[in-house]
Amino acid sequence: MQRNISAAICGAGNIAKSHAIVLREMGIPILLVVDINEERAKAFAEKYGVENYSTNVDDIYKTKADCVHVCTPANLHFDMVKNLLEKGYHVFCEKPLCFDNEEAKTLYRLAKENNRLHAVGFNVRFHKGVQEARKLVAGPDFGPVKLIHGTYLQEYHVFPAPYDWRYNEKLAGRMRAVTEIGSHWSDLAEFISGKRITAVSALFSNFTPTRDLMDGMMYAPGSKPGSEEVTINSEDAALVHFQFEDGVVGSVVLSEASAGRVNHLSIEVTGQKQNVWWHSEENNRLNIGNKNQGVNTWVFPFSGGFRDTLRGLFATFYADIERGYADENSIYPTLYDGMRNVLICNAIYESATNSGKWISI
Ligand SMILES: NC(=O)c1ccc[n+]([C@@H]2O[C@H](COP(=O)([O-])OP(=O)(O)OC[C@H]3O[C@@H](n4cnc5c(N)ncnc54)[C@H](O)[C@@H]3O)[C@@H](O)[C@H]2O)c1
């Protein structure tokens, strides 16, 4: 059944496809898709039943849709979200929200001043196991949180790897592993534990600063005679130590170039009494440790993958849009969380470029 509320999407790439599929399932009409690539915008509109398409970004500010989804590379997020909020749209922005701390604060302020509803793409929060972990940590049997640690490992950037916008500092910013995947992990650590990150100390590793570029793909340096040599400054991996509020400590290992790790986000939260751990490649399982009782594994047989997380996120976000205000129990990530994440990512960069110095958030 079609709902009396509508969406528009800017950027018709990979993540936008998942947005469109879920919005359609929810009966939310998509009035417009905008992409600078006309072929992509047209094909997207046809495939997902979008009423209109355009290659002119300004058209997104004229749509009659209630909510606009910003699914472009990150360099465009700030201007687009700012204009959309000022023009009165509700906004869903993919992560990372933007690059600059002051810009992030401006977006959050504008969302409040204009009384608009807003969400950021930290969809991992909506895995069933993650939500159950959060309840468990807040419950009476867990004890105060003491330690939070984990990993986020992917193989996406193992050679041969596409030389896409993620390697362009102007489009993606000065970091890669931290903003692309570390942003999900730190949001999750705060979400599950309820503890805010207060300081970070980080170390970056760029596995191969120069790479061979041929036909849009990158290869190991010196492995492709006749190729162009490109220099990559952003990190393939990062090691980050965290201080959280109330004396909680933590750490994460991030890597975008670990073969065999397709999309492995793991997190373990240790309380004084219990311990809980979860990872994305077995996302329907949650493990709970109790001293002398071994491990108790909860299995959620109908809990699914990536799209299910968007289903959960969009369901609560659009319920708020329909209601006209944010329910106090809504747990989707907002521009506040997006803003905090920008501050955390920039502090990580500052630390990594200053010999791991502790940087306060
Ligand atoms: N939440 C998640 O787990 C998740 C997963 C993947 C990507 N993302 C985020 O989503 C965003 C997009 O990533 P993607 O993987 O879909 O990238 P993508 O390259 O697949 O798609 C980006 C699209 O934006 C279009 N575009 C570029 N400049 C534009 C402009 N000026 N106006 C309109 N369209 C323009 C491109 O033509 C392309 O179609 C990024 O911020 C990324 O970090 C989030």
Ligand as a Chemical Component Dictionary entry (heavy atoms), coordinates in Angstrom:
data_LIG
# 
_chem_comp.id                   LIG 
_chem_comp.type                 NON-POLYMER 
_chem_comp.pdbx_formal_charge   0 
_chem_comp.three_letter_code    LIG 
# 
loop_
_chem_comp_atom.comp_id 
_chem_comp_atom.atom_id 
_chem_comp_atom.alt_atom_id 
_chem_comp_atom.type_symbol 
_chem_comp_atom.charge 
_chem_comp_atom.model_Cartn_x 
_chem_comp_atom.model_Cartn_y 
_chem_comp_atom.model_Cartn_z 
_chem_comp_atom.pdbx_ordinal 
LIG N1  N1  N 0  25.875 2.731  5.261   1  
LIG C1  C1  C 0  26.729 1.963  4.611   2  
LIG O1  O1  O 0  27.052 0.852  5.041   3  
LIG C2  C2  C 0  27.323 2.436  3.310   4  
LIG C3  C3  C 0  27.756 1.500  2.361   5  
LIG C4  C4  C 0  28.299 1.982  1.161   6  
LIG C5  C5  C 0  28.425 3.351  0.952   7  
LIG N2  N2  N 1  28.007 4.226  1.912   8  
LIG C6  C6  C 0  28.145 5.684  1.716   9  
LIG O2  O2  O 0  27.232 6.084  0.695   10 
LIG C7  C7  C 0  27.802 7.150  -0.069  11 
LIG C8  C8  C 0  27.836 6.717  -1.536  12 
LIG O3  O3  O 0  28.620 5.536  -1.660  13 
LIG P1  P1  P 0  28.374 4.463  -2.843  14 
LIG O4  O4  O 0  29.119 3.248  -2.447  15 
LIG O5  O5  O -1 26.941 4.369  -3.158  16 
LIG O6  O6  O 0  29.159 5.200  -4.011  17 
LIG P2  P2  P 0  28.936 4.997  -5.579  18 
LIG O7  O7  O 0  30.190 5.484  -6.232  19 
LIG O8  O8  O 0  28.450 3.633  -5.875  20 
LIG O9  O9  O 0  27.736 6.012  -5.913  21 
LIG C9  C9  C 0  27.861 7.413  -5.832  22 
LIG C10 C10 C 0  26.955 8.032  -6.900  23 
LIG O10 O10 O 0  26.974 9.458  -6.738  24 
LIG C11 C11 C 0  26.990 10.019 -8.045  25 
LIG N3  N3  N 0  27.470 11.394 -7.972  26 
LIG C12 C12 C 0  28.758 11.813 -7.912  27 
LIG N4  N4  N 0  28.778 13.155 -7.893  28 
LIG C13 C13 C 0  27.481 13.570 -7.927  29 
LIG C14 C14 C 0  26.864 14.866 -7.941  30 
LIG N5  N5  N 0  27.576 15.993 -7.911  31 
LIG N6  N6  N 0  25.517 14.911 -7.973  32 
LIG C15 C15 C 0  24.784 13.778 -8.022  33 
LIG N7  N7  N 0  25.312 12.544 -8.035  34 
LIG C16 C16 C 0  26.648 12.457 -7.983  35 
LIG C17 C17 C 0  27.878 9.098  -8.852  36 
LIG O11 O11 O 0  27.673 9.258  -10.252 37 
LIG C18 C18 C 0  27.427 7.727  -8.332  38 
LIG O12 O12 O 0  26.365 7.202  -9.102  39 
LIG C19 C19 C 0  29.176 7.421  0.541   40 
LIG O13 O13 O 0  29.082 8.446  1.487   41 
LIG C20 C20 C 0  29.525 6.095  1.228   42 
LIG O14 O14 O 0  30.433 6.237  2.304   43 
LIG C21 C21 C 0  27.452 3.794  3.067   44 
# 
loop_
_chem_comp_bond.comp_id 
_chem_comp_bond.atom_id_1 
_chem_comp_bond.atom_id_2 
_chem_comp_bond.value_order 
_chem_comp_bond.pdbx_ordinal 
LIG N1  C1  SING 1  
LIG C1  O1  DOUB 2  
LIG C1  C2  SING 3  
LIG C2  C3  SING 4  
LIG C2  C21 DOUB 5  
LIG C3  C4  DOUB 6  
LIG C4  C5  SING 7  
LIG C5  N2  DOUB 8  
LIG N2  C6  SING 9  
LIG N2  C21 SING 10 
LIG C6  O2  SING 11 
LIG C6  C20 SING 12 
LIG O2  C7  SING 13 
LIG C7  C8  SING 14 
LIG C7  C19 SING 15 
LIG C8  O3  SING 16 
LIG O3  P1  SING 17 
LIG P1  O4  DOUB 18 
LIG P1  O5  SING 19 
LIG P1  O6  SING 20 
LIG O6  P2  SING 21 
LIG P2  O7  DOUB 22 
LIG P2  O8  SING 23 
LIG P2  O9  SING 24 
LIG O9  C9  SING 25 
LIG C9  C10 SING 26 
LIG C10 O10 SING 27 
LIG C10 C18 SING 28 
LIG O10 C11 SING 29 
LIG C11 N3  SING 30 
LIG C11 C17 SING 31 
LIG N3  C12 SING 32 
LIG N3  C16 SING 33 
LIG C12 N4  DOUB 34 
LIG N4  C13 SING 35 
LIG C13 C14 SING 36 
LIG C13 C16 DOUB 37 
LIG C14 N5  SING 38 
LIG C14 N6  DOUB 39 
LIG N6  C15 SING 40 
LIG C15 N7  DOUB 41 
LIG N7  C16 SING 42 
LIG C17 O11 SING 43 
LIG C17 C18 SING 44 
LIG C18 O12 SING 45 
LIG C19 O13 SING 46 
LIG C19 C20 SING 47 
LIG C20 O14 SING 48 
# 
